[in-house]
Amino acid sequence: YLGFNLKDPRFADKRVRQAFAHAINKWELIDGVLLGFGREATGPYKPGTWAHNGNVKRYSHDYEEAQKLLAAAGWRERNAEGILVKNGRPFTFEILTNQGNEERKKVAEIVQASLKQLGVVVEIRTIEWAAFLKEYIKKRRFEAIILGWGIGQDPDQYEIWHSSKTGPDDLNHLSYANPEVDELLERGRSSCHQEERVKHYHRLQ
């Protein structure tokens, strides 16, 4: 996944995240990185599992829509280099990922090329795994990261998405906070009945 530090005001604006979702061609990632052996993700639940909701909004590959969303978020002007500017600040950011993982590096390069067309400059830096976790993930010293999730059999993802789990040793690395999501996570884990739980996880997705 490509994750943004949501303490950064640029990425806290969901229109910016939505613009990037439209600008990045997921099928280019699937074909170019996974050699076609993958499926488009629409949330944190795997297709074919009982918690997965197949009826959620998708983001088509659409540069025009991406540009409209960025303009609505205040990124309208470009400098002499063609980079989008807001309040005199060019839109540049750094993606961090770990060394030794070619798939993640390729994903970062495709994202970099996709966003360049929008007028957003992305730098890529790979860091040794232990230092990456200790100095950057735990301390939230990043603008964006590329990492992976291991998803267990049970759909409870309280540890990843709940707003109480943003500490250095917790798994909500992105500082995601949404009161409705907190409530859904709490309700989903408070029942043993699948038919009750599935309502909350479908809404969550």
SERO-4910 file (N, C-alpha, C, O; in steps of 0.05 Angstrom, whole numbers):
BEGIN
 pado doro    nc1    nc2    nc3   cac1   cac2   cac3    cc1    cc2    cc3    oc1    oc2    oc3
  Tyr    A     17    -24      0      0      0      0     17     25      0     40     25     10
  Leu    A      6     46    -11     18     73    -10      3     87     12    -21     92     10
  Gly    A     17     95     33      5    108     56     16    136     60     40    140     57
  Phe    A     -2    154     68      6    182     72      6    189    102    -11    178    117
  Asn    A     24    206    111     23    215    138      1    236    140      3    258    129
  Leu    A    -21    229    154    -44    246    154    -42    269    173    -61    285    176
  Lys    A    -19    271    187    -13    296    202     -3    318    183     -2    341    191
  Asp    A      4    311    159     13    330    139    -12    343    127    -29    329    116
  Pro    A    -15    370    129    -40    382    120    -47    377     90    -70    378     83
  Arg    A    -26    373     74    -32    367     46    -47    341     43    -66    340     27
  Phe    A    -40    321     58    -52    295     55    -77    292     73    -93    274     69
  Ala    A    -79    310     93   -103    309    109   -128    317     92   -150    310    100
  Asp    A   -124    332     71   -145    339     52   -151    315     35   -135    307     18
  Lys    A   -175    303     39   -181    278     24   -182    282     -6   -179    263    -21
  Arg    A   -187    307    -15   -188    312    -44   -161    306    -57   -159    297    -80
  Val    A   -139    312    -42   -112    306    -52   -109    276    -54    -98    266    -75
  Arg    A   -117    261    -34   -114    232    -35   -132    220    -57   -124    201    -71
  Gln    A   -156    231    -61   -173    222    -82   -161    228   -110   -163    212   -128
  Ala    A   -149    251   -112   -136    259   -138   -114    239   -144   -111    230   -167
  Phe    A    -98    231   -125    -77    212   -129    -88    185   -137    -77    170   -153
  Ala    A   -111    177   -124   -124    152   -131   -132    151   -160   -131    131   -173
  His    A   -142    174   -170   -149    176   -199   -125    176   -217   -125    166   -239
  Ala    A   -103    188   -208    -79    191   -225    -63    166   -228    -50    161   -248
  Ile    A    -63    149   -207    -47    124   -207    -63    102   -220    -84     95   -211
  Asn    A    -51     91   -242    -65     69   -256    -59     43   -242    -37     32   -244
  Lys    A    -79     32   -228    -75      8   -212    -68    -16   -230    -54    -34   -222
  Trp    A    -79    -16   -255    -73    -39   -272    -44    -38   -282    -33    -58   -288
  Glu    A    -33    -14   -284     -5    -12   -290     12    -24   -268     33    -37   -273
  Leu    A      3    -20   -243     17    -32   -220     14    -62   -221     34    -77   -217
  Ile    A    -10    -72   -226    -15   -101   -227      1   -114   -249     13   -135   -245
  Asp    A      1   -102   -273     15   -114   -295     45   -110   -293     61   -129   -299
  Gly    A     54    -86   -286     82    -79   -286     98    -90   -262    122    -96   -265
  Val    A     84    -94   -240     98   -103   -216     92   -132   -209    109   -147   -202
  Leu    A     66   -139   -213     58   -166   -206     54   -184   -230     44   -207   -228
  Leu    A     62   -175   -253     60   -190   -278     32   -200   -283     28   -221   -294
  Gly    A     12   -184   -275    -16   -190   -279    -28   -208   -258    -52   -212   -258
  Phe    A    -12   -218   -239    -22   -236   -218    -31   -220   -194    -19   -222   -173
  Gly    A    -53   -205   -197    -63   -189   -175    -91   -179   -182   -100   -182   -204
  Arg    A   -104   -168   -162   -130   -156   -166   -130   -129   -153   -115   -123   -135
  Glu    A   -148   -111   -164   -150    -84   -153   -161    -86   -124   -181    -99   -119
  Ala    A   -148    -72   -106   -158    -70    -79   -177    -47    -76   -172    -25    -88
  Thr    A   -199    -50    -62   -218    -29    -57   -222    -24    -27   -242    -13    -19
  Gly    A   -203    -33    -12   -204    -31     17   -188    -53     30   -174    -67     16
  Pro    A   -189    -55     56   -171    -74     70   -180   -103     72   -168   -119     86
  Tyr    A   -201   -110     58   -211   -138     59   -208   -151     32   -213   -140     11
  Lys    A   -199   -176     33   -193   -191      9   -218   -201     -5   -236   -211      9
  Pro    A   -220   -199    -31   -242   -211    -46   -244   -241    -39   -224   -255    -36
  Gly    A   -269   -251    -37   -273   -279    -31   -276   -285     -1   -283   -307      6
  Thr    A   -271   -265     16   -275   -269     45   -302   -257     53   -312   -239     39
  Trp    A   -313   -267     75   -340   -259     82   -343   -229     89   -365   -218     87
  Ala    A   -321   -216     98   -323   -188    105   -320   -169     81   -326   -145     83
  His    A   -312   -180     58   -307   -163     35   -333   -152     23   -353   -167     21
  Asn    A   -333   -127     16   -357   -114      4   -350   -107    -25   -332    -91    -30
  Gly    A   -362   -121    -43   -357   -117    -72   -370    -92    -84   -365    -86   -107
  Asn    A   -387    -79    -68   -402    -56    -78   -393    -30    -66   -408    -17    -51
  Val    A   -368    -23    -72   -357      2    -61   -348     20    -84   -343     10   -106
  Lys    A   -344     46    -79   -336     64    -99   -307     57   -109   -290     52    -92
  Arg    A   -303     58   -135   -277     55   -147   -267     81   -159   -284     98   -166
  Tyr    A   -241     84   -161   -230    108   -172   -219    102   -200   -198     89   -202
  Ser    A   -232    111   -220   -223    106   -247   -197    120   -253   -191    140   -240
  His    A   -182    110   -272   -157    124   -280   -165    148   -297   -173    145   -320
  Asp    A   -163    172   -285   -175    196   -297   -159    221   -289   -164    232   -268
  Tyr    A   -140    229   -306   -123    252   -299   -139    278   -298   -133    295   -281
  Glu    A   -160    280   -314   -176    305   -314   -190    308   -287   -190    330   -276
  Glu    A   -201    286   -277   -214    287   -251   -194    293   -229   -200    307   -210
  Ala    A   -170    281   -232   -149    286   -212   -142    315   -211   -138    327   -190
  Gln    A   -139    327   -234   -132    356   -235   -154    373   -223   -148    393   -209
  Lys    A   -179    366   -228   -202    381   -216   -201    380   -186   -206    400   -172
  Leu    A   -196    356   -175   -195    353   -146   -172    369   -134   -176    381   -113
  Leu    A   -149    368   -147   -126    383   -136   -132    414   -137   -125    428   -119
  Ala    A   -144    422   -159   -152    451   -161   -171    459   -139   -169    480   -127
  Ala    A   -190    441   -133   -210    447   -112   -196    448    -85   -205    463    -67
  Ala    A   -174    434    -82   -158    434    -57   -138    457    -56   -123    460    -37
  Gly    A   -138    474    -77   -121    498    -77    -96    496    -93    -80    514    -94
  Trp    A    -91    472   -106    -67    468   -122    -74    474   -151    -80    456   -167
  Arg    A    -73    500   -158    -82    509   -185    -59    519   -202    -58    515   -226
  Glu    A    -40    533   -189    -19    546   -204      5    528   -207      9    510   -191
  Arg    A     21    534   -228     46    519   -232     69    539   -233     66    562   -242
  Asn    A     93    530   -224    116    547   -226    130    543   -253    120    529   -270
  Ala    A    154    554   -256    168    553   -282    176    525   -290    179    518   -313
  Glu    A    178    507   -269    185    479   -275    161    462   -280    163    438   -285
  Gly    A    137    474   -279    112    459   -283    102    444   -259     84    427   -261
  Ile    A    113    451   -235    104    438   -210     81    454   -198     82    479   -197
  Leu    A     61    440   -189     39    454   -175     48    468   -150     65    459   -136
  Val    A     36    492   -146     45    509   -124     20    518   -109     -1    525   -121
  Lys    A     22    519    -82      0    530    -66     13    547    -44     31    537    -30
  Asn    A      5    571    -41     16    590    -21     47    592    -24     61    594     -4
  Gly    A     56    591    -49     84    594    -54    101    569    -50    125    569    -54
  Arg    A     88    547    -43    102    522    -37     97    501    -59     74    494    -64
  Pro    A    118    491    -72    114    471    -93    105    444    -80    113    438    -58
  Phe    A     90    429    -95     80    403    -85    101    382    -91    101    370   -113
  Thr    A    119    378    -72    139    357    -74    138    341    -48    134    353    -26
  Phe    A    142    315    -50    143    299    -25    160    274    -30    166    268    -53
  Glu    A    166    261     -8    184    238     -9    169    212     -1    155    212     18
  Ile    A    173    191    -17    163    165    -10    186    149      1    208    147    -11
  Leu    A    182    138     25    202    120     38    192     91     35    169     85     38
  Thr    A    211     73     30    205     44     32    231     30     40    252     43     43
  Asn    A    229      4     44    252    -10     55    269    -22     33    260    -29     11
  Gln    A    295    -23     38    314    -35     20    308    -65     16    297    -78     34
  Gly    A    316    -76     -7    314   -104    -12    287   -114    -21    283   -139    -22
  Asn    A    269    -96    -27    243   -104    -37    238    -91    -64    229    -68    -65
  Glu    A    243   -106    -85    241    -94   -112    213    -87   -120    208    -68   -134
  Glu    A    193   -102   -110    165    -97   -116    158    -69   -106    145    -53   -120
  Arg    A    165    -63    -81    158    -37    -70    172    -14    -84    161      7    -88
  Lys    A    197    -19    -92    212      1   -107    199      7   -134    197     30   -142
  Lys    A    190    -14   -147    176    -11   -173    150      4   -170    143     21   -186
  Val    A    135     -2   -149    110     12   -143    116     42   -140    102     59   -151
  Ala    A    137     48   -124    144     76   -120    151     90   -146    143    113   -150
  Glu    A    165     76   -164    172     88   -189    148     94   -207    147    114   -221
  Ile    A    129     76   -207    104     80   -223     88    103   -211     77    119   -226
  Val    A     86    104   -185     72    126   -172     86    152   -179     73    172   -185
  Gln    A    112    153   -177    128    176   -184    122    186   -212    117    210   -216
  Ala    A    122    168   -231    117    176   -259     88    186   -263     83    205   -277
  Ser    A     69    173   -249     41    180   -252     36    208   -241     21    224   -253
  Leu    A     47    214   -218     42    240   -205     58    263   -218     50    286   -217
  Lys    A     80    256   -231     95    276   -246     77    289   -268     79    313   -273
  Gln    A     60    272   -281     42    283   -301     22    302   -290     12    320   -304
  Leu    A     17    300   -264     -2    318   -250     11    344   -242     -2    364   -237
  Gly    A     38    344   -242     53    368   -232     62    365   -204     67    385   -190
  Val    A     63    340   -194     72    334   -167     99    318   -169    100    298   -182
  Val    A    119    328   -155    145    316   -155    149    297   -131    144    305   -108
  Val    A    156    272   -137    160    252   -117    189    243   -117    200    236   -138
  Glu    A    202    244    -94    228    232    -90    225    205    -76    206    201    -60
  Ile    A    243    186    -83    241    159    -71    266    154    -55    289    159    -64
  Arg    A    263    144    -31    286    136    -15    281    109     -2    260    104     10
  Thr    A    301     91     -5    299     64      8    318     64     31    341     74     30
  Ile    A    309     52     53    323     52     78    325     23     89    306      8     86
  Glu    A    347     17    102    351    -10    114    328    -15    134    320      4    149
  Trp    A    318    -39    135    293    -46    148    292    -38    178    273    -24    186
  Ala    A    312    -45    193    311    -39    222    311     -9    227    296      1    244
  Ala    A    327      6    212    328     35    215    302     47    205    292     67    217
  Phe    A    291     36    184    265     46    173    244     45    195    229     65    199
  Leu    A    241     22    208    221     19    229    227     37    253    209     52    263
  Lys    A    252     37    263    259     51    288    259     81    285    248     96    302
  Glu    A    271     91    263    276    120    260    254    134    245    251    158    248
  Tyr    A    239    120    229    219    133    211    190    125    217    173    142    222
  Ile    A    185     99    218    157     90    223    149     97    251    128    110    256
  Lys    A    164     87    271    157     92    299    155    121    306    138    129    322
  Lys    A    173    137    294    174    166    301    157    182    282    155    207    284
  Arg    A    143    169    263    126    182    244    141    204    228    130    225    222
  Arg    A    166    198    222    183    217    207    181    210    177    201    201    165
  Phe    A    158    213    165    156    208    137    132    224    126    114    232    140
  Glu    A    133    228    100    111    241     86     93    219     73     68    221     75
  Ala    A    105    200     61     90    177     49    108    153     51    132    154     50
  Ile    A     95    129     53    110    104     54     97     83     36     73     85     29
  Ile    A    113     64     28    102     40     14    110     17     31    134     11     36
  Leu    A     90      3     41     93    -20     58     72    -41     50     57    -37     31
  Gly    A     71    -63     65     51    -84     59     36    -92     84     46    -88    106
  Trp    A     12   -102     81     -3   -113    104     -5   -143    101     -9   -154     79
  Gly    A     -3   -156    124    -10   -184    125    -37   -185    138    -41   -176    160
  Ile    A    -57   -197    124    -85   -197    133    -92   -224    144    -90   -244    129
  Gly    A   -100   -226    169   -107   -252    181   -135   -261    173   -148   -249    156
  Gln    A   -143   -284    184   -169   -296    178   -192   -279    188   -213   -277    176
  Asp    A   -188   -266    211   -210   -250    223   -208   -222    213   -186   -211    211
  Pro    A   -231   -209    206   -230   -182    194   -226   -160    214   -226   -136    206
  Asp    A   -223   -166    240   -219   -144    259   -193   -130    254   -171   -142    256
  Gln    A   -194   -104    246   -170    -89    241   -169    -64    260   -159    -43    252
  Tyr    A   -178    -68    284   -177    -47    304   -149    -36    308   -146    -12    311
  Glu    A   -129    -54    308   -102    -46    313    -90    -28    291    -72    -12    296
  Ile    A   -101    -30    267    -91    -14    244   -105     12    241    -92     32    235
  Trp    A   -131     13    246   -147     36    238   -158     53    261   -166     76    257
  His    A   -159     42    285   -172     57    307   -154     80    315   -130     78    316
  Ser    A   -167    103    322   -152    127    328   -136    126    353   -119    142    358
  Ser    A   -142    106    370   -126    102    395   -100     88    390    -84     85    409
  Lys    A    -96     79    366    -72     62    360    -51     77    343    -40     65    325
  Thr    A    -46    102    350    -27    118    335     -1    123    349     15    139    341
  Gly    A      4    109    371     29    111    386     53     99    372     49     85    352
  Pro    A     77    104    381    101     94    368    101     64    363    111     55    342
  Asp    A     91     48    381     91     19    378     65      8    368     62    -16    367
  Asp    A     47     25    360     21     16    349     23     14    319     42     23    306
  Leu    A      1      3    306      2     -3    278    -12     18    260    -12     16    236
  Asn    A    -25     38    273    -38     59    257    -16     80    250    -16    102    260
  His    A      2     71    232     25     88    225     17    114    211     32    134    213
  Leu    A     -6    115    199    -14    138    182    -29    159    198    -35    180    187
  Ser    A    -34    153    224    -49    172    241    -78    176    231    -88    198    233
  Tyr    A    -89    154    220   -117    156    211   -136    158    235   -133    144    254
  Ala    A   -154    177    233   -173    182    255   -200    189    243   -203    209    229
  Asn    A   -220    173    249   -247    177    239   -267    166    260   -267    142    265
  Pro    A   -283    183    272   -301    174    294   -320    151    285   -325    133    300
  Glu    A   -330    153    260   -348    132    251   -334    105    248   -344     84    255
  Val    A   -309    107    238   -293     82    235   -287     70    262   -288     46    266
  Asp    A   -280     87    282   -275     77    309   -299     62    319   -296     40    330
  Glu    A   -323     73    315   -348     59    325   -352     33    310   -360     13    322
  Leu    A   -348     33    284   -352      8    269   -332    -14    277   -340    -37    280
  Leu    A   -307     -6    282   -287    -25    292   -295    -36    319   -292    -60    324
  Glu    A   -305    -19    336   -313    -28    363   -337    -46    362   -338    -67    376
  Arg    A   -356    -40    345   -380    -57    343   -373    -83    329   -384   -104    337
  Gly    A   -356    -82    309   -349   -106    295   -335   -127    312   -339   -151    308
  Arg    A   -319   -118    331   -305   -137    348   -321   -145    374   -312   -161    389
  Ser    A   -344   -132    377   -360   -137    402   -380   -160    399   -394   -166    418
  Ser    A   -382   -171    375   -401   -193    370   -387   -217    359   -366   -215    346
  Cys    A   -398   -240    365   -388   -266    355   -404   -275    331   -398   -295    318
  His    A   -425   -260    323   -443   -269    302   -435   -256    276   -435   -231    273
  Gln    A   -429   -272    256   -419   -262    231   -439   -244    217   -431   -223    205
  Glu    A   -465   -251    218   -485   -234    205   -487   -207    217   -495   -187    204
  Glu    A   -481   -204    243   -480   -178    256   -455   -163    249   -456   -139    244
  Arg    A   -433   -177    250   -407   -164    245   -404   -154    216   -393   -133    211
  Val    A   -415   -169    197   -411   -163    169   -422   -135    162   -411   -122    144
  Lys    A   -444   -127    174   -455   -101    169   -435    -78    175   -432    -59    159
  His    A   -421    -81    197   -401    -61    205   -377    -61    186   -366    -40    180
  Tyr    A   -368    -85    178   -344    -86    161   -350    -77    132   -333    -66    119
  His    A   -375    -83    123   -382    -73     96   -383    -42     96   -373    -30     77
  Arg    A   -393    -30    117   -394     -1    119   -365     10    122   -359     31    110
  Leu    A   -349     -3    137   -321      5    141   -306      6    114   -292     25    109
  Gln    A   -310    -15     98   -296    -16     73   -306      7     54   -296      9     32
***
